[in-house]
Amino acid sequence: MKISMEQRVGTFLNRDEVDFLDKLGKDALFSTGIKLSRAKLIAWLVDFMKSLNLNGEGIKSIKDFEEKLRGQFPPATESK
């Protein structure tokens, strides 16, 4: 008997957030032929953030979170 290690998590997303995930899934479908579910995309985002070794220290707002996340990457350079 195989035991699943996956868990269900309920989340509340607004329409723009759901539309964004749906667009990612449709872009993948039309470019690769493989449908990506919202749940799979969210799971991949969590796994990616875990790989960055992020923690919640000092995060009180979305601004704090964005700054912490952006600090993981070099500044983007503009192409001309």
PyMOL commands that set and color helices and strands:
alter all, ss='L'
color gray80, all
select helices_A, chain A and resi 15-32+38-51+62-70
alter helices_A, ss='H'
color red, helices_A
deselect
rebuild
show_as cartoon
